[in-house]
Amino acid sequence: MTVLIQEADLIESVADALQYISYYHPMDYIRALGDAYEAEQSPAAKDAIAQILTNSRMCAEGHRPICQDTGIVTVFIKWGQKCVLNSERSLQDVVDEGVRRAYLHPENRLRASILRDPAFSRVNTKDNTPCVLNVEMVPGDHVHVELAAKGGGSENKSKFAMLNPSDSIVDWVLEMVPKMGAGWCPPGMLGIGIGGTAEKAVTLAKQSLMGDIDMAQLKKRGPQNDIERLRIEIFDKVNALGIGAQGLGGLSTILDVKILDYPTHAASKPIAMIPNCAATRHAHFSLDGSGPVYLDPPSLDEWPKVEWTPSKESIRVDLDTLTPEVVASWKPGDRLLLNGKMLTGRDAAHKRIQDMLAKGEELPVDFKGRVIYYVGPVDPVRDEVVGPAGPTTATRMDKFTEMMLAQTGLIAMVGKAERGPVAIEAIRNHKAAYLMAVGGAAYLVARAIKGARVVGFADLGMEAIYEFDVKDMPVTVAVDATGESVHHTGPLVWREKIAKERLLQQA
């Protein structure tokens, strides 16, 4: 018997699910993160996890995005062969209409990040379409949909290799994870695909991330096959690296490892690894022809009782009177609360500044003595001055750092994750500083923003230059004026502590 799937039902179900995951973390992630918070011994990592958990509950209560990067939508559909789509449009167009409605929802407008013509003009499509659609025809009379909104910071850390058949998968993973840095906002999950062909391995890695976090349960009952043994081995050895939450050093870098495999050629061993960040967002639903599906909200009582507040050691900073001498006094790991006016800017704005300076043109705003925040905020709704506004990955701005410090008079920067050698050298040479805000705490950060106005490059949308007026915005000194980086020293300290602890346990 043929089952008719109505176009409107699929559109409505996709739109509802994408709105749902924008503000509700999967509860398996929240439970695992809560356990990681209780076990964490690194003060910096524990503080970061507290911000993520507090932000998560705030978003669940306020129905606002967990992260300002509301992602590129990835959809996996298993289409039952007895089902027929009642539509004149293609399946891609129908699913994209669901994406469009979700991202343009007036009560919770989500950030449009998708650009057409990626190699050249890179023009924003303004509704976050198209999605990346994967379809498999299967026996049955249901349509099963898995969808996720994947942030660019974690997607950019994806790794792929064609290993030799005799090469070690574990060794490759342990080589790649440190190279990923912290731009993927740990703690999260690693999705690994093994086998098939190049594109199959990458698809498997992405699909594996749709699974629930169950590492604690797996360890409790013990592995029952080679894949489960491999999951546990990778989990333990990656966490022993000491990278920790936000790359600050600590016990929990990953909360789970998911692996899917597929038969491959005798000469090949393709492998892909894709991380899921602190803004883990995915949902699952099935259509049977009876109407749209709406996901049930979780109970707020399920969130851990964690309420982040600034530490007593935090130093309040007046941005409006900030001097190079004050910047030079900051030490790595210092926790600051920023107050006053700061500028924003990210990839597109930095490129335009570079082009204008090369032509001798006057910039729309004076950066001398100012602090810049690498951010692309969500549009505000209701009485908000700005939507969720967490940091973007700072390493993408590394190549512009010398220019900004030398030619504009900028004295400090705020972003997420580590800085590379080129940026650190520029920071050291100009006695500047880099401050880290927590990725995955976008709504919490936005509460510290009391005013926002566009002061340059308005045509760039979320990549325009804003001036934010902030009150007690929490950041950590990640690179000081001498060039010392907590993303270098923190993981080294915790890797050594973890190794010593394990030796004691074995003795």
N, C-alpha and C positions, 0 to 999 in steps of 0.2 A: 504494500500500500504506500502510495506516494505521500510524503509529508510536505506541506507548503510552508515555507519560511517567508514571512512577509518582510518586505524591504524596511518598512517603518519599525518593525520589531527589532531587527538587527541594528539599525541606526540608534534607536533609543537605548538598547542594551549596551552598546559600545560607549555611547556618550555618558551613560550613568556610571559605568565601570571606571572610565577615565577620571571623572570627577571624584569618585569614591577614593581611588588610589592617590589622588593628588593630596588628600589630607588624612587618610588612614594608612598607617604602616600595617603590613601583615602582622598579625599577632604573634606568629612564630618568631619573627625578627625581634619584636619588642621583648618577648620573654627571654630570648637568647641574649639580647643586649642588657637586659636587667641583670641576668646572671653574671655577665662580664663586668658590669659595674660593681657588683658585690665582691667579685674576686680581684679586681684591679688593685695593684699596690702602688702604681706610679701616680703621684698627685696630679701631674699635668694631664695624663690620659684619663684619669678618673673625672677630672673637671670637664674635659671635652665630652665624655660620655654623658655626664650629667646635663650638659647643655643640649645634647641631641635628644635625650629622653624628655627633658622639659619642653623643648620645642615640639616634639612629637605630640605630646598631650595637648599643648596649646593649639596646634593645628587641628587635632581631632575635635576639640571643643569649638573652635572658631570657624571650621570648614574653610581653611586657607592653606595654600601649598606648603608642604614640608620643606621644599627647596625652591629657590627662585628659578633654577633650571628645571622646568617641568618636562623636559625630556623629548626625545624622538620616540614616537610610538612604534613598538614592534608587536605584531599580532601573529599568532599561530592558530590556524583553524583546522580542525579535523572535521571534514564535511561528510556526514553520513550519506551514502550513495542512494538512499531512498528519499533524500531531501531535495527539494527544488526551490530555488530562490525566485520569489515572485517580484521581479523587477526588470525594467528595460535597461538598467544600468549594469556595468560590470561590478563584480564583487569588490574590486579595488575601490571603485567610485562610491559604492554603498558604505564600506567601512570608513573611507575618508570623510564621508558626510557625518558619521558618528564622531570622528575625531574633531571635525570642524565645530560641531555643536558643543562639544565638551570644552574646547579651548576658548570659545567665544561666549561662554556662559556669563551672563551679566552679574550674577551674584558671586562668582568665583572665577573671574577671568584668569586664564593660565597664559604663561609667557609663550609667545610664538617664536621658536628658535630655528625653524627649518628654512633653509635658503635654496632656491633654485639656481641653476647654472653654477655649480660648486667650484669649477675650475677658473671662472672668470668674474662675472659681475656680482655673484653671490647676493642675489636679491631675496629679501624675506618674503615668503608666501603669505604671511600675516595671519594664518589660521592653523599653523603647525602641520599642514598636510604637504605631501602625502605621507602615509605611514609605510613601514616596511612590512609587507604582507607575505606570509608563508602559508600555503594551503596543501593539505594532504587529503585525498579521497579515501574514505575508510568504509567498511561495511557498517550498516546501521541506519537508524531513523532519527538521529540527533545531530545537531551541529554544536561541537564543543569548541569554545573560544578561550584562548589564553592570551592575555595582553599585558604589556609592560610599558612604562614610560622611563626611558633610559637616559640619564644625564650625560652630557658631553664629557665631563671630567673623568668619569669612570670608563666610558666608551673609548676615549682616547688612549687608555692604557692597555687596550687589547693586544695580545701577543699571538703570533703564529709562527710555526716552523715546520719544515719537512725534515723530521729526524731520520737518521738511519735506523733500520730495524733493531739493531743491537743497542741503541742509545737509551740512556736512563730517563724516564719521564720525570722522576722525582728530582734528579739533578737539574734538568731543564727548568722546572718550576722554580726551584730554589735560586737559580741564576736569574730568572726573569723578574721575580717579585721585588727584589730590591731596586731593579731598574725602573719599576713602575712608579717609584717615589710615593708621595702621599696625596697626589692630585685626585685619586679615586676615592678619597674620604673614608679610609678605614675607621672602625671595623665594619666589614661587610662579608660577602661571599665570593669564592672563586668558582666560576663555571668552566669546566674543562671538557673539550670534545676531542676524541681520539679516533682516528681512522677515516675511512671513506676517501674523499678527495679533499683538496684544499678548501673549497667552499662548503663541503659537507661538514668538515671538522669545525669550522667557525660557526655554522648554524647549530650544530650539536652543543657547542659551548654556550651559546646564547639560550637555547631551549632548556638546558640543564638548570639555568637560573630561575626557571619558573617553579621549581620544586620547593617544598617546605624545608625549613631548617630543622634537621633531626640528628645532628652530630652527637648531642648528649645521649639521646636514646640509642643510637648506634653503638656508642662506646659502652653503654650499660649492658646491652645484650651480647655484644661482640660481633665481629664481622663474620659473614656467612659465605663470602665469595671474594675473588681477587680484587674486584673493583672496590668493594667496601674496605678491604685492607689497604688499598692504595689511597682511598679517601682519608682514612685515619692517619696514615703515615705522612701525607702531605699536610694535613691539618696541624699535626704536632710539630713538624719541622718548620713550617712557615711561622707559626707562633713563637717558636724558639729563636727566630731572627730578632725579636725584640722591637720590631718596628712600632707597634702599638697604635692606639687611636690617634688619628690625624698625623701619624708619623712622628709623634713626640717621644716615643719610647714607652714600652709597656708590655703587658702580658697578652692582650687580645688584639691581634692584627686581623684575623679572620674568625668568623663565627661558624662557618661550614665550608665544605668543599663538595661540589656536585660534579659528577662525571657521567657522560653518555658516550658510548662507543658504537662503531659501525665497521663492518668488514672492509678491508683495504687491500691494495695491491701488494704482492709479495715483496716488492722492492721498496715499499713506502711505509712510513709511520707519521702521517700528518697529525699535528697537535695544535690546538688553539686554546687560549685561556683568556677569559673575559671576567673582570671583577664587577661585582655589584656594590654600590656605595652605601653610605649611611641613609640615603634616600631610596632605599629598596622599595620598589612600587610594582606590584603585579597583582592580577586578579584572574579568576576563572569562572566561566558560566557556560551553561548549555541551553540551547533552544530546541523545543520540540514541536513548534508550530502553534502553541497555545497562547502566545503573546510575549511581550518583552520580559526580560529578567532584571530585577532590581536587587542589589546586594544588601544584606542585612548589616547594619552598623555594629561594630564591636561595643562591648560595655567599657565605659571609661574606668570602671573599677579594676580592669585587667592591667592597666598601666602601673609600673612600679611607683612607689611613693617617693619619687625623687623630684625635688624642687631646687633647681640651680639658683644660687645667689652668688654675688661677687665675693671673692675671698677677702679676708681682713687685710691681707698683704697687698691688695691692689692699690696701684698708684693712680690718682686722678690727674689727668693731663688736660690743660687748657690749650686747645688747638689754635685759638685766636691770638695767643701770645707766645706760641711755641718758638723756641730758638734752637740753632744748631748745638749750642752748649747743653741744652736739656736733652736733645736727642742723643748726644755723645755720652750722657750719664746713664742711659739705660743699659741694663745687663741682660744677657740671654736668659730667657725664662721669666723675666719680670712680667707680671700681669698688670695691664694698664686699663683704665677706664677713660675713654676719649670723650671730651666735651667741647662743643663749639662747631665751627664750620669746616667741612672737609669736601674735597672735590672727588668726582668719580671718573672712571675711564677704563676701557678695556681694549680688546684687539683692534676694532675698527677705528676707535678714537685715536689710539696710539699711531696707527698707520697714517691717518690723516694729519696728525701733528708732525710726524716725520716729513711728510710731503710738503707741508706748509713751511716748516723751518728750512728745508732744502731750497725753497723758492724765495726765502726771505720775507715771507708773509707774516703779518701779525696774528698771533693766536687769539681766539675769542675770550680767553681768560688768562689771568696771570697766575702762574704756578709757584712763584718765588715764595719760599718759606712755608709752603703748603704741604698737606698730606693728601695723597690720592688713594682712593679705595677702588680696587678692581671688582666691579659688580655690574650686573645687568638685571635690574629689579623687575619684579612683576608689577603690572599696572595696579593702582590702588582701586579699591571698591569702598562703597559706603563712606565712612568718615576717616578712612586711612589717608595719611599724607603720602605713603608709598606702600606698595605691596611687599611681600617677602623679599628680602634683599641680602642674601648670604653671599659670601665671597666666591669669586671664580678662581681657577687655577693660576697662580702667579707666574709659573714658569713660562707661560705663553708670552709674557711681557718681558722676559729676560733680555731679548735682543734690543729692546727699546730703553733699557734701564740707564745705560751710560748717557744716551741722548737726553733723557729726561732730567737726570741729575746735573749734567754739565751745561745744558743749554737753556733749561727753564727755571732752575733754582729750586726744584722740588727737594724736600729734605726727608721724606719718609713715605712708605707705601704700605698698604694693607691688602692682604689677599689670603688665599689658602694654599697649603702645602709648601714644599721646600723651594728654595731658589737654587739655580744652577751656578756653576763656576763663574760664568761671564757676569751675571748679576751680582754675585757676592764680591767679585773684584771691584765692580763699579761702586758698590755700597761702601767697601773699605776705603777706596780712593777718595770718595767724597764725604766720608764720615757721616753717612746717612744711616737709615735703619729700615728693616722690613718687619712688619707686625703681622701676626697670623690671627685671623678670625676662624671660628670653627665652621667647617663645611658640614651641612646637614642641620644647621640651626638658623635657617633663614628668617623664620617668623619671629623668633626670639630676638635676633639682631634688629629686625625692622621695628620692634617696639622701642628701640633706643633712638630711632630716627624721628625727630620732632618736626622737621621741616624739610621740604625737597622742592627744588626748582631746576629746570633745565637752563644751563648757562652757555651751552655750546653744542653745535652739531645736532640740532634737534631732528634732522632728517634721518639720523641713525636709529631712532626709536629707543629701544632698551639699551643700546650702546652709546647713546648721547652722553655728553658730560653734564652731570648734575652737580649741584651744591647741596649737600646734606647738612642739616643742623642736628647734631647728635648729643645725647645725654647719657653718660655712663655706658658707652658702647664697649663691650669687653674684647680685648685683644691680648696676645702674648708676644713679647719681643722674641722673634724667631731668628733674626740676624742683627747683631748689634753693629756699632760703628767700627769695630775692629775686624768685622767679617766672620765672627764666630757664629755658627748655625746650630740651633737646638735640634734640627732635623738630622744633623750629623752626629752630634754628641749624645743625644738622648737614646737612639736605638743601640749605639755601641755599649752604653752603660747597662741597658736592660738585657742585651744579648749575653753579656758577661754574667749578670745576676742570675738569669735563667739557667745558664750552663752550670754555674756553681750549685744552684739549688738541685738540679737533676743529679749531679755527682753525689751530693749528700744523700739524696733519696736512694741511690743505688748502693751506697756504702753499707 
